[in-house]
């Protein structure tokens, strides 16, 4: 993981060798009618898409690389 301070926010890069997983195209979790019926997984991607800017993904055959920028307040 690499974190850089940019003029307009924080840039983060994640690299790993796990199975390919592209968070830019993964469907978001469906909305639930209530907290009682909500599924407990998949909320991280909802937050990622809501707050990240310049979200990108690449897989070179060995590494997954996810890059994103979180804007400064």
N, C-alpha and C positions, 0 to 999 in steps of 0.2 A: 504494500500500500504506500502510495506517495501522496502527500498533501502539500499544496502550494498556495501561498497567499497571492491572489490576483488583485488588480485595481478595483474590480467590481464584485469580488466574492472569494470563495475558497474553491480551488480546483482539487479534485480527488481522483486518483487512479488506482483501481484494484486489478491485480493480476493473480491468477491461480491456475492450477492444472486439473481442476475438477472437470466433470462432464460439461460439454458446451451448454450454455444457458444464456439466452439473449433477453435481458430484461426490457429492452426497448420494444419488443414485439409480443411479449407474454401477455395474455389477456388479464385485465384487472379483475379482482374479485367482484362478484355481483353484490349489489347493495342488498342489505337485509332489511326486513320490515321492522325488526326490533333487535335489541342486544341479545335477547334469548335465542333468536334464530340465526344469529351471525356465525359464520364459520371462523374458527380461531386462526386461520392461516391466510397468507396472501396480502396482508395489510401493509407490509413493508414496501411492496411495489407501488401501492396506491400513494404512499407518502413520497416515494422516490419520484414518481411522475408529477406530483403536485408541487414539489419544492425544487427539484433539480432543473438546471438549464443546460443545454448542450450535452445531453445524455447520448453517449455512443457506446457501441459494443464491437469488438473484433475478436476473432478466434483464428489463430495462425496454425492450427494443427496440434499445437502443444499447450498454448496459453489462452485463457479467456482474459480479455482486457475490457474493463468497464471504466469509462471516463465521464465525469460529470462536474458541473460547477453549481455551487449553492450560492445564490446572490447574497451580498452583505445587506444588512438591515439599514 
